[in-house]
């Protein structure tokens, strides 16, 4: 277990080192390129970046418009843009979940677990 933590710290350090060359929304790096540089699966890279944001509070954005990819946030406008993308995704996901919940309720004629009510 201890070796895994040390290895993970090394990978995290490498991610942060690569991202130092990708500051600002005009200099992102795609998950595919980051994955190739680190020789890790794309899914693992995305998961580690998520942890850096959620647990370590590192200002890493992901752009869903050209240029695509991850980058270190350098100013308040980039932060606002990234948050706007997240809020939009949340809204769409909530609408989809609500529709699915209602369709399931109608189809199966019974309540679904309480924590899934919207």
Backbone as XML, in Angstrom:
<?xml version="1.0"?>
<chain id="A" units="angstrom">
  <residue number="1" name="UNK">
    <atom name="N" x="0.829" y="-1.199" z="0.000"/>
    <atom name="CA" x="0.000" y="0.000" z="0.000"/>
    <atom name="C" x="0.865" y="1.252" z="0.000"/>
  </residue>
  <residue number="2" name="UNK">
    <atom name="N" x="1.892" y="1.259" z="0.820"/>
    <atom name="CA" x="2.746" y="2.443" z="0.914"/>
    <atom name="C" x="3.439" y="2.731" z="-0.414"/>
  </residue>
  <residue number="3" name="UNK">
    <atom name="N" x="3.872" y="1.684" z="-1.130"/>
    <atom name="CA" x="4.504" y="1.868" z="-2.430"/>
    <atom name="C" x="3.573" y="2.507" z="-3.439"/>
  </residue>
  <residue number="4" name="UNK">
    <atom name="N" x="2.276" y="2.144" z="-3.356"/>
    <atom name="CA" x="1.288" y="2.719" z="-4.267"/>
    <atom name="C" x="1.151" y="4.218" z="-4.041"/>
  </residue>
  <residue number="5" name="UNK">
    <atom name="N" x="1.156" y="4.630" z="-2.782"/>
    <atom name="CA" x="1.029" y="6.054" z="-2.470"/>
    <atom name="C" x="2.223" y="6.808" z="-3.010"/>
  </residue>
  <residue number="6" name="UNK">
    <atom name="N" x="3.414" y="6.292" z="-2.807"/>
    <atom name="CA" x="4.620" y="6.939" z="-3.322"/>
    <atom name="C" x="4.610" y="7.023" z="-4.835"/>
  </residue>
  <residue number="7" name="UNK">
    <atom name="N" x="4.173" y="5.940" z="-5.484"/>
    <atom name="CA" x="4.094" y="5.919" z="-6.944"/>
    <atom name="C" x="3.071" y="6.942" z="-7.426"/>
  </residue>
  <residue number="8" name="UNK">
    <atom name="N" x="1.939" y="7.001" z="-6.749"/>
    <atom name="CA" x="0.901" y="7.955" z="-7.129"/>
    <atom name="C" x="1.424" y="9.386" z="-6.989"/>
  </residue>
  <residue number="9" name="UNK">
    <atom name="N" x="2.126" y="9.669" z="-5.913"/>
    <atom name="CA" x="2.700" y="11.006" z="-5.734"/>
    <atom name="C" x="3.648" y="11.357" z="-6.880"/>
  </residue>
  <residue number="10" name="UNK">
    <atom name="N" x="4.418" y="10.367" z="-7.326"/>
    <atom name="CA" x="5.336" y="10.595" z="-8.445"/>
    <atom name="C" x="4.603" y="10.908" z="-9.730"/>
  </residue>
  <residue number="11" name="UNK">
    <atom name="N" x="3.498" y="10.207" z="-9.961"/>
    <atom name="CA" x="2.695" y="10.453" z="-11.161"/>
    <atom name="C" x="2.056" y="11.827" z="-11.090"/>
  </residue>
  <residue number="12" name="UNK">
    <atom name="N" x="1.537" y="12.174" z="-9.913"/>
    <atom name="CA" x="0.917" y="13.485" z="-9.717"/>
    <atom name="C" x="1.943" y="14.587" z="-9.978"/>
  </residue>
  <residue number="13" name="UNK">
    <atom name="N" x="3.151" y="14.390" z="-9.474"/>
    <atom name="CA" x="4.224" y="15.362" z="-9.706"/>
    <atom name="C" x="4.490" y="15.509" z="-11.204"/>
  </residue>
  <residue number="14" name="UNK">
    <atom name="N" x="4.511" y="14.397" z="-11.929"/>
    <atom name="CA" x="4.739" y="14.442" z="-13.378"/>
    <atom name="C" x="3.613" y="15.183" z="-14.094"/>
  </residue>
  <residue number="15" name="UNK">
    <atom name="N" x="2.374" y="14.934" z="-13.677"/>
    <atom name="CA" x="1.234" y="15.641" z="-14.283"/>
    <atom name="C" x="1.394" y="17.140" z="-14.084"/>
  </residue>
  <residue number="16" name="UNK">
    <atom name="N" x="1.688" y="17.533" z="-12.857"/>
    <atom name="CA" x="1.842" y="18.962" z="-12.560"/>
    <atom name="C" x="3.018" y="19.566" z="-13.332"/>
  </residue>
  <residue number="17" name="UNK">
    <atom name="N" x="4.070" y="18.801" z="-13.484"/>
    <atom name="CA" x="5.233" y="19.284" z="-14.238"/>
    <atom name="C" x="4.862" y="19.519" z="-15.708"/>
  </residue>
  <residue number="18" name="UNK">
    <atom name="N" x="4.139" y="18.580" z="-16.298"/>
    <atom name="CA" x="3.708" y="18.746" z="-17.692"/>
    <atom name="C" x="2.778" y="19.947" z="-17.812"/>
  </residue>
  <residue number="19" name="UNK">
    <atom name="N" x="1.848" y="20.084" z="-16.859"/>
    <atom name="CA" x="0.885" y="21.186" z="-16.919"/>
    <atom name="C" x="1.538" y="22.559" z="-16.775"/>
  </residue>
  <residue number="20" name="UNK">
    <atom name="N" x="2.740" y="22.629" z="-16.232"/>
    <atom name="CA" x="3.441" y="23.906" z="-16.129"/>
    <atom name="C" x="3.684" y="24.524" z="-17.514"/>
  </residue>
  <residue number="21" name="UNK">
    <atom name="N" x="3.719" y="23.669" z="-18.533"/>
    <atom name="CA" x="3.883" y="24.153" z="-19.913"/>
    <atom name="C" x="2.529" y="24.419" z="-20.582"/>
  </residue>
  <residue number="22" name="UNK">
    <atom name="N" x="1.466" y="24.270" z="-19.809"/>
    <atom name="CA" x="0.126" y="24.436" z="-20.356"/>
    <atom name="C" x="-0.696" y="25.346" z="-19.447"/>
  </residue>
  <residue number="23" name="UNK">
    <atom name="N" x="-0.221" y="26.565" z="-19.348"/>
    <atom name="CA" x="-0.903" y="27.572" z="-18.535"/>
    <atom name="C" x="-1.779" y="28.426" z="-19.436"/>
  </residue>
  <residue number="24" name="UNK">
    <atom name="N" x="-3.043" y="28.551" z="-19.061"/>
    <atom name="CA" x="-3.956" y="29.375" z="-19.834"/>
    <atom name="C" x="-4.730" y="28.581" z="-20.855"/>
  </residue>
  <residue number="25" name="UNK">
    <atom name="N" x="-5.921" y="29.088" z="-21.164"/>
    <atom name="CA" x="-6.843" y="28.354" z="-22.049"/>
    <atom name="C" x="-6.338" y="28.234" z="-23.483"/>
  </residue>
  <residue number="26" name="UNK">
    <atom name="N" x="-5.388" y="29.035" z="-23.874"/>
    <atom name="CA" x="-4.857" y="28.947" z="-25.237"/>
    <atom name="C" x="-3.713" y="27.946" z="-25.370"/>
  </residue>
  <residue number="27" name="UNK">
    <atom name="N" x="-3.353" y="27.291" z="-24.239"/>
    <atom name="CA" x="-2.231" y="26.339" z="-24.272"/>
    <atom name="C" x="-2.589" y="24.995" z="-23.631"/>
  </residue>
  <residue number="28" name="UNK">
    <atom name="N" x="-3.753" y="24.451" z="-23.915"/>
    <atom name="CA" x="-4.137" y="23.188" z="-23.261"/>
    <atom name="C" x="-3.390" y="21.987" z="-23.838"/>
  </residue>
  <residue number="29" name="UNK">
    <atom name="N" x="-3.479" y="20.895" z="-23.114"/>
    <atom name="CA" x="-2.949" y="19.620" z="-23.594"/>
    <atom name="C" x="-4.101" y="18.617" z="-23.520"/>
  </residue>
  <residue number="30" name="UNK">
    <atom name="N" x="-4.283" y="17.856" z="-24.573"/>
    <atom name="CA" x="-5.375" y="16.885" z="-24.585"/>
    <atom name="C" x="-5.057" y="15.736" z="-23.628"/>
  </residue>
  <residue number="31" name="UNK">
    <atom name="N" x="-6.102" y="15.073" z="-23.193"/>
    <atom name="CA" x="-5.932" y="13.908" z="-22.319"/>
    <atom name="C" x="-5.106" y="12.842" z="-23.037"/>
  </residue>
  <residue number="32" name="UNK">
    <atom name="N" x="-5.318" y="12.702" z="-24.330"/>
    <atom name="CA" x="-4.572" y="11.702" z="-25.100"/>
    <atom name="C" x="-3.069" y="11.999" z="-25.093"/>
  </residue>
  <residue number="33" name="UNK">
    <atom name="N" x="-2.712" y="13.267" z="-25.331"/>
    <atom name="CA" x="-1.286" y="13.633" z="-25.344"/>
    <atom name="C" x="-0.673" y="13.523" z="-23.949"/>
  </residue>
  <residue number="34" name="UNK">
    <atom name="N" x="-1.426" y="13.939" z="-22.947"/>
    <atom name="CA" x="-0.941" y="13.843" z="-21.570"/>
    <atom name="C" x="-0.755" y="12.377" z="-21.195"/>
  </residue>
  <residue number="35" name="UNK">
    <atom name="N" x="-1.689" y="11.552" z="-21.589"/>
    <atom name="CA" x="-1.615" y="10.120" z="-21.339"/>
    <atom name="C" x="-0.378" y="9.509" z="-22.002"/>
  </residue>
  <residue number="36" name="UNK">
    <atom name="N" x="-0.121" y="9.911" z="-23.244"/>
    <atom name="CA" x="1.051" y="9.386" z="-23.963"/>
    <atom name="C" x="2.348" y="9.833" z="-23.293"/>
  </residue>
  <residue number="37" name="UNK">
    <atom name="N" x="2.419" y="11.089" z="-22.871"/>
    <atom name="CA" x="3.632" y="11.590" z="-22.200"/>
    <atom name="C" x="3.907" y="10.841" z="-20.904"/>
  </residue>
  <residue number="38" name="UNK">
    <atom name="N" x="2.831" y="10.511" z="-20.187"/>
    <atom name="CA" x="2.981" y="9.864" z="-18.884"/>
    <atom name="C" x="2.981" y="8.343" z="-18.969"/>
  </residue>
  <residue number="39" name="UNK">
    <atom name="N" x="2.644" y="7.828" z="-20.160"/>
    <atom name="CA" x="2.537" y="6.381" z="-20.378"/>
    <atom name="C" x="1.535" y="5.756" z="-19.407"/>
  </residue>
  <residue number="40" name="UNK">
    <atom name="N" x="0.388" y="6.410" z="-19.335"/>
    <atom name="CA" x="-0.702" y="5.948" z="-18.479"/>
    <atom name="C" x="-1.994" y="5.927" z="-19.289"/>
  </residue>
  <residue number="41" name="UNK">
    <atom name="N" x="-2.940" y="5.091" z="-18.886"/>
    <atom name="CA" x="-4.240" y="5.104" z="-19.561"/>
    <atom name="C" x="-4.926" y="6.464" z="-19.390"/>
  </residue>
  <residue number="42" name="UNK">
    <atom name="N" x="-5.640" y="6.875" z="-20.412"/>
    <atom name="CA" x="-6.340" y="8.160" z="-20.386"/>
    <atom name="C" x="-7.283" y="8.263" z="-19.190"/>
  </residue>
  <residue number="43" name="UNK">
    <atom name="N" x="-7.980" y="7.195" z="-18.907"/>
    <atom name="CA" x="-8.926" y="7.187" z="-17.781"/>
    <atom name="C" x="-8.213" y="7.496" z="-16.463"/>
  </residue>
  <residue number="44" name="UNK">
    <atom name="N" x="-7.028" y="6.920" z="-16.278"/>
    <atom name="CA" x="-6.267" y="7.161" z="-15.044"/>
    <atom name="C" x="-5.815" y="8.614" z="-14.965"/>
  </residue>
  <residue number="45" name="UNK">
    <atom name="N" x="-5.376" y="9.159" z="-16.096"/>
    <atom name="CA" x="-4.949" y="10.559" z="-16.133"/>
    <atom name="C" x="-6.123" y="11.465" z="-15.761"/>
  </residue>
  <residue number="46" name="UNK">
    <atom name="N" x="-7.283" y="11.217" z="-16.332"/>
    <atom name="CA" x="-8.470" y="12.022" z="-16.022"/>
    <atom name="C" x="-8.838" y="11.916" z="-14.538"/>
  </residue>
  <residue number="47" name="UNK">
    <atom name="N" x="-8.734" y="10.710" z="-14.005"/>
    <atom name="CA" x="-9.045" y="10.492" z="-12.597"/>
    <atom name="C" x="-8.070" y="11.244" z="-11.692"/>
  </residue>
  <residue number="48" name="UNK">
    <atom name="N" x="-6.807" y="11.198" z="-12.030"/>
    <atom name="CA" x="-5.798" y="11.898" z="-11.228"/>
    <atom name="C" x="-5.985" y="13.419" z="-11.302"/>
  </residue>
  <residue number="49" name="UNK">
    <atom name="N" x="-6.324" y="13.922" z="-12.462"/>
    <atom name="CA" x="-6.579" y="15.357" z="-12.597"/>
    <atom name="C" x="-7.799" y="15.741" z="-11.767"/>
  </residue>
  <residue number="50" name="UNK">
    <atom name="N" x="-8.808" y="14.903" z="-11.786"/>
    <atom name="CA" x="-9.989" y="15.157" z="-10.970"/>
    <atom name="C" x="-9.618" y="15.236" z="-9.486"/>
  </residue>
  <residue number="51" name="UNK">
    <atom name="N" x="-8.769" y="14.332" z="-9.037"/>
    <atom name="CA" x="-8.313" y="14.346" z="-7.644"/>
    <atom name="C" x="-7.513" y="15.618" z="-7.342"/>
  </residue>
  <residue number="52" name="UNK">
    <atom name="N" x="-6.683" y="16.035" z="-8.276"/>
    <atom name="CA" x="-5.902" y="17.258" z="-8.060"/>
    <atom name="C" x="-6.819" y="18.462" z="-7.859"/>
  </residue>
  <residue number="53" name="UNK">
    <atom name="N" x="-7.915" y="18.488" z="-8.604"/>
    <atom name="CA" x="-8.860" y="19.601" z="-8.483"/>
    <atom name="C" x="-9.671" y="19.474" z="-7.193"/>
  </residue>
  <residue number="54" name="UNK">
    <atom name="N" x="-10.245" y="18.294" z="-6.958"/>
    <atom name="CA" x="-11.176" y="18.144" z="-5.837"/>
    <atom name="C" x="-10.489" y="18.020" z="-4.483"/>
  </residue>
  <residue number="55" name="UNK">
    <atom name="N" x="-9.368" y="17.358" z="-4.431"/>
    <atom name="CA" x="-8.713" y="17.132" z="-3.138"/>
    <atom name="C" x="-7.595" y="18.129" z="-2.847"/>
  </residue>
  <residue number="56" name="UNK">
    <atom name="N" x="-6.850" y="18.481" z="-3.872"/>
    <atom name="CA" x="-5.700" y="19.368" z="-3.672"/>
    <atom name="C" x="-5.999" y="20.821" z="-4.015"/>
  </residue>
  <residue number="57" name="UNK">
    <atom name="N" x="-7.186" y="21.057" z="-4.595"/>
    <atom name="CA" x="-7.628" y="22.412" z="-4.947"/>
    <atom name="C" x="-6.686" y="23.094" z="-5.957"/>
  </residue>
  <residue number="58" name="UNK">
    <atom name="N" x="-6.130" y="22.312" z="-6.874"/>
    <atom name="CA" x="-5.285" y="22.848" z="-7.950"/>
    <atom name="C" x="-6.219" y="23.380" z="-9.035"/>
  </residue>
  <residue number="59" name="UNK">
    <atom name="N" x="-5.939" y="24.562" z="-9.532"/>
    <atom name="CA" x="-6.796" y="25.200" z="-10.540"/>
    <atom name="C" x="-6.486" y="24.649" z="-11.932"/>
  </residue>
  <residue number="60" name="UNK">
    <atom name="N" x="-7.091" y="23.502" z="-12.224"/>
    <atom name="CA" x="-6.938" y="22.864" z="-13.531"/>
    <atom name="C" x="-8.299" y="22.897" z="-14.219"/>
  </residue>
  <residue number="61" name="UNK">
    <atom name="N" x="-8.317" y="23.408" z="-15.430"/>
    <atom name="CA" x="-9.549" y="23.472" z="-16.222"/>
    <atom name="C" x="-9.479" y="22.448" z="-17.341"/>
  </residue>
  <residue number="62" name="UNK">
    <atom name="N" x="-10.653" y="22.115" z="-17.845"/>
    <atom name="CA" x="-10.722" y="21.291" z="-19.046"/>
    <atom name="C" x="-11.614" y="22.037" z="-20.027"/>
  </residue>
  <residue number="63" name="UNK">
    <atom name="N" x="-11.113" y="22.187" z="-21.228"/>
    <atom name="CA" x="-11.850" y="22.918" z="-22.246"/>
    <atom name="C" x="-12.580" y="21.949" z="-23.165"/>
  </residue>
  <residue number="64" name="UNK">
    <atom name="N" x="-13.850" y="22.226" z="-23.398"/>
    <atom name="CA" x="-14.639" y="21.389" z="-24.303"/>
    <atom name="C" x="-14.830" y="22.067" z="-25.656"/>
  </residue>
  <residue number="65" name="UNK">
    <atom name="N" x="-14.146" y="23.195" z="-25.831"/>
    <atom name="CA" x="-14.147" y="23.911" z="-27.105"/>
    <atom name="C" x="-12.700" y="24.024" z="-27.576"/>
  </residue>
  <residue number="66" name="UNK">
    <atom name="N" x="-12.519" y="24.216" z="-28.876"/>
    <atom name="CA" x="-11.158" y="24.364" z="-29.400"/>
    <atom name="C" x="-10.502" y="25.592" z="-28.793"/>
  </residue>
  <residue number="67" name="UNK">
    <atom name="N" x="-9.259" y="25.495" z="-28.405"/>
    <atom name="CA" x="-8.444" y="24.281" z="-28.335"/>
    <atom name="C" x="-8.846" y="23.421" z="-27.132"/>
  </residue>
  <residue number="68" name="UNK">
    <atom name="N" x="-8.970" y="22.118" z="-27.357"/>
    <atom name="CA" x="-9.409" y="21.181" z="-26.338"/>
    <atom name="C" x="-8.273" y="20.815" z="-25.395"/>
  </residue>
  <residue number="69" name="UNK">
    <atom name="N" x="-8.633" y="20.425" z="-24.173"/>
    <atom name="CA" x="-7.639" y="19.861" z="-23.273"/>
    <atom name="C" x="-7.646" y="20.458" z="-21.879"/>
  </residue>
  <residue number="70" name="UNK">
    <atom name="N" x="-6.646" y="20.042" z="-21.122"/>
    <atom name="CA" x="-6.452" y="20.503" z="-19.748"/>
    <atom name="C" x="-5.423" y="21.624" z="-19.726"/>
  </residue>
  <residue number="71" name="UNK">
    <atom name="N" x="-5.633" y="22.552" z="-18.803"/>
    <atom name="CA" x="-4.660" y="23.627" z="-18.629"/>
    <atom name="C" x="-4.768" y="24.191" z="-17.217"/>
  </residue>
  <residue number="72" name="UNK">
    <atom name="N" x="-3.698" y="24.832" z="-16.784"/>
    <atom name="CA" x="-3.714" y="25.515" z="-15.496"/>
    <atom name="C" x="-4.405" y="26.861" z="-15.673"/>
  </residue>
  <residue number="73" name="UNK">
    <atom name="N" x="-5.355" y="27.137" z="-14.829"/>
    <atom name="CA" x="-6.111" y="28.387" z="-14.880"/>
    <atom name="C" x="-5.190" y="29.528" z="-14.437"/>
  </residue>
  <residue number="74" name="UNK">
    <atom name="N" x="-5.188" y="30.598" z="-15.231"/>
    <atom name="CA" x="-4.282" y="31.717" z="-14.926"/>
    <atom name="C" x="-4.995" y="32.993" z="-14.498"/>
  </residue>
  <residue number="75" name="UNK">
    <atom name="N" x="-6.317" y="33.079" z="-14.725"/>
    <atom name="CA" x="-7.013" y="34.300" z="-14.312"/>
    <atom name="C" x="-8.482" y="34.015" z="-14.019"/>
  </residue>
  <residue number="76" name="UNK">
    <atom name="N" x="-9.155" y="35.006" z="-13.493"/>
    <atom name="CA" x="-10.552" y="34.860" z="-13.073"/>
    <atom name="C" x="-11.478" y="34.554" z="-14.250"/>
  </residue>
  <residue number="77" name="UNK">
    <atom name="N" x="-11.187" y="35.085" z="-15.425"/>
    <atom name="CA" x="-12.033" y="34.813" z="-16.594"/>
    <atom name="C" x="-11.971" y="33.336" z="-16.996"/>
  </residue>
  <residue number="78" name="UNK">
    <atom name="N" x="-10.777" y="32.746" z="-16.928"/>
    <atom name="CA" x="-10.653" y="31.320" z="-17.239"/>
    <atom name="C" x="-11.393" y="30.481" z="-16.195"/>
  </residue>
  <residue number="79" name="UNK">
    <atom name="N" x="-11.317" y="30.898" z="-14.943"/>
    <atom name="CA" x="-12.037" y="30.196" z="-13.887"/>
    <atom name="C" x="-13.541" y="30.271" z="-14.133"/>
  </residue>
  <residue number="80" name="UNK">
    <atom name="N" x="-14.042" y="31.467" z="-14.443"/>
    <atom name="CA" x="-15.469" y="31.644" z="-14.705"/>
    <atom name="C" x="-15.919" y="30.797" z="-15.895"/>
  </residue>
  <residue number="81" name="UNK">
    <atom name="N" x="-15.117" y="30.769" z="-16.935"/>
    <atom name="CA" x="-15.469" y="29.988" z="-18.131"/>
    <atom name="C" x="-15.545" y="28.502" z="-17.810"/>
  </residue>
  <residue number="82" name="UNK">
    <atom name="N" x="-14.575" y="28.015" z="-17.062"/>
    <atom name="CA" x="-14.560" y="26.601" z="-16.689"/>
    <atom name="C" x="-15.754" y="26.269" z="-15.799"/>
  </residue>
  <residue number="83" name="UNK">
    <atom name="N" x="-16.024" y="27.101" z="-14.819"/>
    <atom name="CA" x="-17.174" y="26.871" z="-13.940"/>
    <atom name="C" x="-18.485" y="26.910" z="-14.727"/>
  </residue>
  <residue number="84" name="UNK">
    <atom name="N" x="-18.572" y="27.814" z="-15.695"/>
    <atom name="CA" x="-19.762" y="27.888" z="-16.539"/>
    <atom name="C" x="-19.997" y="26.584" z="-17.283"/>
  </residue>
  <residue number="85" name="UNK">
    <atom name="N" x="-18.918" y="25.979" z="-17.783"/>
    <atom name="CA" x="-19.033" y="24.691" z="-18.477"/>
    <atom name="C" x="-19.526" y="23.611" z="-17.523"/>
  </residue>
  <residue number="86" name="UNK">
    <atom name="N" x="-18.972" y="23.606" z="-16.304"/>
    <atom name="CA" x="-19.393" y="22.599" z="-15.318"/>
    <atom name="C" x="-20.855" y="22.778" z="-14.939"/>
  </residue>
  <residue number="87" name="UNK">
    <atom name="N" x="-21.268" y="24.019" z="-14.685"/>
    <atom name="CA" x="-22.658" y="24.273" z="-14.313"/>
    <atom name="C" x="-23.613" y="23.872" z="-15.436"/>
  </residue>
  <residue number="88" name="UNK">
    <atom name="N" x="-23.216" y="24.121" z="-16.673"/>
    <atom name="CA" x="-24.044" y="23.740" z="-17.812"/>
    <atom name="C" x="-24.180" y="22.214" z="-17.881"/>
  </residue>
  <residue number="89" name="UNK">
    <atom name="N" x="-23.074" y="21.512" z="-17.678"/>
    <atom name="CA" x="-23.119" y="20.039" z="-17.683"/>
    <atom name="C" x="-24.016" y="19.525" z="-16.568"/>
  </residue>
  <residue number="90" name="UNK">
    <atom name="N" x="-23.887" y="20.143" z="-15.386"/>
    <atom name="CA" x="-24.727" y="19.729" z="-14.255"/>
    <atom name="C" x="-26.208" y="19.912" z="-14.563"/>
  </residue>
  <residue number="91" name="UNK">
    <atom name="N" x="-26.538" y="21.047" z="-15.153"/>
    <atom name="CA" x="-27.934" y="21.329" z="-15.495"/>
    <atom name="C" x="-28.458" y="20.275" z="-16.474"/>
  </residue>
  <residue number="92" name="UNK">
    <atom name="N" x="-27.679" y="19.996" z="-17.506"/>
    <atom name="CA" x="-28.090" y="18.995" z="-18.501"/>
    <atom name="C" x="-28.210" y="17.607" z="-17.877"/>
  </residue>
  <residue number="93" name="UNK">
    <atom name="N" x="-27.271" y="17.266" z="-17.014"/>
    <atom name="CA" x="-27.297" y="15.961" z="-16.362"/>
    <atom name="C" x="-28.512" y="15.840" z="-15.438"/>
  </residue>
  <residue number="94" name="UNK">
    <atom name="N" x="-28.827" y="16.916" z="-14.719"/>
    <atom name="CA" x="-29.995" y="16.909" z="-13.839"/>
    <atom name="C" x="-31.273" y="16.718" z="-14.659"/>
  </residue>
  <residue number="95" name="UNK">
    <atom name="N" x="-31.395" y="17.435" z="-15.770"/>
    <atom name="CA" x="-32.579" y="17.300" z="-16.623"/>
    <atom name="C" x="-32.708" y="15.872" z="-17.153"/>
  </residue>
  <residue number="96" name="UNK">
    <atom name="N" x="-31.607" y="15.296" z="-17.549"/>
    <atom name="CA" x="-31.622" y="13.916" z="-18.067"/>
    <atom name="C" x="-32.028" y="12.941" z="-16.969"/>
  </residue>
  <residue number="97" name="UNK">
    <atom name="N" x="-31.459" y="13.117" z="-15.774"/>
    <atom name="CA" x="-31.792" y="12.241" z="-14.653"/>
    <atom name="C" x="-33.269" y="12.371" z="-14.279"/>
  </residue>
  <residue number="98" name="UNK">
    <atom name="N" x="-33.779" y="13.600" z="-14.263"/>
    <atom name="CA" x="-35.190" y="13.808" z="-13.939"/>
    <atom name="C" x="-36.099" y="13.115" z="-14.958"/>
  </residue>
  <residue number="99" name="UNK">
    <atom name="N" x="-35.765" y="13.240" z="-16.226"/>
    <atom name="CA" x="-36.565" y="12.600" z="-17.277"/>
    <atom name="C" x="-36.520" y="11.085" z="-17.151"/>
  </residue>
  <residue number="100" name="UNK">
    <atom name="N" x="-35.354" y="10.555" z="-16.891"/>
    <atom name="CA" x="-35.215" y="9.114" z="-16.735"/>
    <atom name="C" x="-35.988" y="8.631" z="-15.512"/>
  </residue>
  <residue number="101" name="UNK">
    <atom name="N" x="-35.910" y="9.382" z="-14.421"/>
    <atom name="CA" x="-36.645" y="9.045" z="-13.204"/>
    <atom name="C" x="-38.147" y="8.987" z="-13.488"/>
  </residue>
  <residue number="102" name="UNK">
    <atom name="N" x="-38.671" y="10.018" z="-14.152"/>
    <atom name="CA" x="-40.102" y="10.082" z="-14.449"/>
    <atom name="C" x="-40.527" y="8.953" z="-15.389"/>
  </residue>
  <residue number="103" name="UNK">
    <atom name="N" x="-39.705" y="8.667" z="-16.385"/>
    <atom name="CA" x="-40.013" y="7.577" z="-17.316"/>
    <atom name="C" x="-39.999" y="6.229" z="-16.596"/>
  </residue>
  <residue number="104" name="UNK">
    <atom name="N" x="-39.039" y="6.054" z="-15.700"/>
    <atom name="CA" x="-38.969" y="4.808" z="-14.930"/>
    <atom name="C" x="-40.145" y="4.659" z="-13.995"/>
  </residue>
  <residue number="105" name="UNK">
    <atom name="N" x="-40.534" y="5.753" z="-13.369"/>
    <atom name="CA" x="-41.692" y="5.746" z="-12.471"/>
    <atom name="C" x="-42.957" y="5.369" z="-13.240"/>
  </residue>
  <residue number="106" name="UNK">
    <atom name="N" x="-43.098" y="5.950" z="-14.405"/>
    <atom name="CA" x="-44.274" y="5.665" z="-15.248"/>
    <atom name="C" x="-44.257" y="4.207" z="-15.725"/>
  </residue>
  <residue number="107" name="UNK">
    <atom name="N" x="-43.114" y="3.757" z="-16.162"/>
    <atom name="CA" x="-42.979" y="2.403" z="-16.728"/>
    <atom name="C" x="-43.153" y="1.322" z="-15.676"/>
  </residue>
  <residue number="108" name="UNK">
    <atom name="N" x="-42.544" y="1.514" z="-14.498"/>
    <atom name="CA" x="-42.546" y="0.466" z="-13.486"/>
    <atom name="C" x="-43.562" y="0.711" z="-12.363"/>
  </residue>
  <residue number="109" name="UNK">
    <atom name="N" x="-44.237" y="1.842" z="-12.414"/>
    <atom name="CA" x="-45.319" y="2.183" z="-11.485"/>
    <atom name="C" x="-44.941" y="2.045" z="-10.010"/>
  </residue>
  <residue number="110" name="UNK">
    <atom name="N" x="-43.704" y="2.373" z="-9.685"/>
    <atom name="CA" x="-43.333" y="2.375" z="-8.275"/>
    <atom name="C" x="-42.150" y="3.311" z="-8.039"/>
  </residue>
  <residue number="111" name="UNK">
    <atom name="N" x="-42.040" y="3.750" z="-6.821"/>
    <atom name="CA" x="-40.985" y="4.691" z="-6.432"/>
    <atom name="C" x="-39.614" y="4.040" z="-6.565"/>
  </residue>
  <residue number="112" name="UNK">
    <atom name="N" x="-38.659" y="4.903" z="-6.832"/>
    <atom name="CA" x="-37.257" y="4.481" z="-6.893"/>
    <atom name="C" x="-36.624" y="4.992" z="-5.606"/>
  </residue>
  <residue number="113" name="UNK">
    <atom name="N" x="-35.468" y="4.481" z="-5.260"/>
    <atom name="CA" x="-34.807" y="4.880" z="-4.008"/>
    <atom name="C" x="-34.931" y="6.380" z="-3.741"/>
  </residue>
  <residue number="114" name="UNK">
    <atom name="N" x="-35.182" y="6.698" z="-2.494"/>
    <atom name="CA" x="-35.420" y="8.081" z="-2.076"/>
    <atom name="C" x="-34.312" y="9.041" z="-2.504"/>
  </residue>
  <residue number="115" name="UNK">
    <atom name="N" x="-33.053" y="8.630" z="-2.395"/>
    <atom name="CA" x="-31.958" y="9.555" z="-2.718"/>
    <atom name="C" x="-31.905" y="9.942" z="-4.193"/>
  </residue>
  <residue number="116" name="UNK">
    <atom name="N" x="-32.694" y="9.263" z="-5.025"/>
    <atom name="CA" x="-32.698" y="9.582" z="-6.439"/>
    <atom name="C" x="-33.834" y="10.495" z="-6.845"/>
  </residue>
  <residue number="117" name="UNK">
    <atom name="N" x="-34.651" y="10.909" z="-5.895"/>
    <atom name="CA" x="-35.754" y="11.815" z="-6.238"/>
    <atom name="C" x="-35.211" y="13.195" z="-6.575"/>
  </residue>
  <residue number="118" name="UNK">
    <atom name="N" x="-35.868" y="13.839" z="-7.524"/>
    <atom name="CA" x="-35.415" y="15.164" z="-7.961"/>
    <atom name="C" x="-36.519" y="16.169" z="-7.764"/>
  </residue>
</chain>
